[in-house]
Amino acid sequence: MSAASPLGELELIRSNAEGAATVFEAPMDDDPVLAGHYPGFPVLPGVFLIEAADRTVRQWARTNAPAADGADGGDVELLAMERCRFHRPVFPGDRVLADVSVADSAAGLLFKAAVATNRGKVADIRLRYRLGHGRDREEGTQ
């Protein structure tokens, strides 16, 4: 999580071999991130929905992904955001659910995230990852 992120902690509500789900409360409209997005009509910027999906994947990986070195708690490296479609806004105070499912393929782990509030789906996001630290591989430490 970056210092600028208004999300705080995500509550993990499910994690198994098929995927994971987290929930969080969208910050109230007095948060500085919301003040300029959009003036007079505050909504949570979409980048934070992507962050929530990514953080949910990383929570899943801690207990479900095999580690590159065989130890517990695999790590994942984001390779690509393959799709991101926003359907409706997230307003201050909304409770947001990020539900991700995983599929393994030759091109890496593909996670499909369905992000929703009580008003329905707010975003569909597809993220592709690989196991392990790419930086370690590049430096030849693995």
C-alpha angles and dihedrals in degrees: 000000000000124000089248095055115114093193100092116187121351115220111230108220100168137014126167140133091287097053145287142262132211135180133206140168117248107238119260119260093261089073110110092230090062096043094084100030093097117341109230092007108059117197132165109261111248093237088073091057087055089048090051091052091048093048090049090053090050091051089050090051094055092067106017110035118082112244117243090236095044095255123124120274110044122216125221133206120210110237103173147348099229098181139008122174123171116206105178139351128274111225129208111283095019116142106232128202120202109193116183129186125194132220123183118220140159088265093056136268114331117203121195112200124198109193117193146165128199087278092061139261115355101175145007113207131178118196128181122209140173127213120258136014113312089195090059091050091051091050092047095239096128 
